[in-house]
Amino acid sequence: MTTISLRFDDDLKRQLDEICEEMGMNLTTCFMIYAKKLVRDRKIPFEIEAPPDPFFSESNLRQLRKSVEQVKNGQVVVKTMEELEAMARD
């Protein structure tokens, strides 16, 4: 047998202990189930997702579509880098 030591926030540990107790097991049994499922299926037994990229949010895509239409309709302002820098200083 091998011992594994994990660090948890105190509140998270308390919540885990309570849920495991409600299910009739302890934290060691919970992690043993997790480990056996991971080994058997060769994948993490739940979905892990990153938050969506804000670039692709509906509000940003709407603004991008609006900008594309403005360019198509010739509704653009052209400035040189020097003009933009001067505007930023003012």
C-alpha positions in Angstrom: 0.0 0.0 0.0 1.1 3.6 -0.7 0.0 6.7 1.2 -0.8 9.8 -0.8 -1.1 13.2 1.0 -3.4 15.9 -0.5 -3.9 19.4 0.6 -7.4 20.9 0.6 -9.0 24.1 1.8 -10.5 23.4 5.2 -14.0 24.2 4.0 -13.7 22.0 0.9 -12.4 19.1 3.1 -15.4 19.5 5.5 -17.8 19.5 2.5 -16.2 16.5 1.0 -16.3 14.6 4.3 -20.0 15.5 4.8 -21.0 14.3 1.2 -19.0 11.1 1.5 -20.6 10.4 4.9 -24.0 10.9 3.4 -23.1 8.3 0.7 -21.8 5.9 3.4 -18.1 6.1 2.7 -15.1 8.0 3.7 -12.8 10.2 1.7 -10.3 7.4 1.1 -13.0 5.2 -0.4 -14.2 8.2 -2.6 -10.7 8.7 -4.0 -10.2 4.9 -4.5 -13.4 4.8 -6.6 -12.1 7.8 -8.6 -8.7 6.2 -9.1 -10.1 2.8 -10.2 -12.5 4.4 -12.7 -9.7 6.5 -14.1 -7.5 3.4 -14.5 -10.3 1.3 -16.0 -11.5 3.9 -18.5 -8.2 5.6 -19.1 -9.8 9.0 -18.8 -10.9 11.4 -16.1 -14.4 10.3 -15.1 -16.0 13.7 -15.6 -15.9 16.6 -18.0 -13.3 19.4 -17.5 -14.0 22.6 -19.4 -12.3 26.0 -19.6 -14.5 29.0 -19.5 -15.5 30.1 -23.0 -13.2 32.4 -24.8 -14.8 35.9 -24.5 -13.7 36.7 -28.0 -16.4 34.4 -29.2 -19.1 35.7 -27.0 -22.4 36.6 -28.7 -22.0 40.3 -27.9 -18.5 40.4 -29.3 -19.5 38.5 -32.5 -22.4 40.9 -32.9 -20.0 43.9 -32.8 -17.6 42.2 -35.2 -20.4 41.6 -37.7 -21.4 45.3 -37.3 -17.8 46.3 -38.0 -17.6 44.1 -41.1 -20.8 45.7 -42.4 -19.4 49.2 -41.8 -16.2 48.3 -43.7 -18.3 46.9 -46.6 -20.3 50.1 -46.7 -17.2 52.3 -46.7 -18.0 53.7 -43.2 -14.4 53.8 -42.1 -12.0 56.4 -40.9 -8.3 56.1 -42.0 -5.6 57.5 -39.8 -1.8 57.1 -39.8 -0.1 55.9 -36.7 1.3 59.4 -36.1 -2.3 60.8 -36.2 -3.5 58.2 -33.8 -0.6 58.9 -31.4 -1.3 62.6 -31.6 -5.0 61.9 -30.8 -4.0 59.8 -27.8 -1.8 62.6 -26.4 -4.6 65.2 -26.7 
